[in-house]
Amino acid sequence: MGEGLRERKKRQTRQRISEVAVALFVEHGFDHVTIAEIAAAAEVSVNTLYNYYESKEDLVLPPDQASPQRLADIVRAREPGESAARAVLDHLRDELRRRDRNVGLTAGFARVFQMMRAAPTLTARLEDLGREMTEALGAVLAEETGAPPDDQTPVVVAGAIGWFHSLVYGEIGRRIVAGDAPDTIAESVLELLDLVEGMLSETALTYATRTAE
């Protein structure tokens, strides 16, 4: 069934609140804008805003988009014959080629990124998110491979994947600050992923390869 009228209105309200909030944060700084000011600008009550977003940080990093399950979900969705590391490498390449918003290559994101870097609570949230992604991935790898509790291989492989995932975002951020264009950033980071793949061990590159059903 398609999206109903009520669901569409809720989605539109949620999107409007987020867009208004981010615009205010970019203009004034994250720490200098209150929830009440956002609600007033979005023409909703404070209670309504909290119905959609539990915290101020969620307005910039909503849990459904900035999810601790990102890496685990990518690996869960891999095709037969594909390993965990290659699934994430290929997913990142696809996002870069599409200039996907998930990797910050959309128009106007530079100002948003600068705002985020200037907000300690947002940078802390991003650091926590990276750690949570790696931990969630490690748990998935351990479960799928049936690794015993004393086998650290899933943790190490998840750590390697989490490392190059963070490396990609760090490089994108560095180039955004330098003023590089999205196309230039994408091409450079695609080359970086090729370098990463060449540096990873065969164990890491083939670990948890999904077998055909």
Buried (B, 14 or more C-beta within 10 A) or exposed (E): EEEEEEEEEBEEBBEBBBEBBBBBBBEEEBEEBEBEBBBBBBEBEEEEBBBBBEEBBBBBBBBEEBBBBBBBBBBBEBEEEBBBBBBBBBBBBEBBEEBBEBBBBEEEBBBBBEBBBEBEBBEEBBEEBBEBBBBBBBBBBBEBBEBEEEEEBBBBBBBBBBBBBBBBBEBBBEBBEEEBEBEEBBBBBBEBBEEBBEEBEEEBBBBBBBEEE
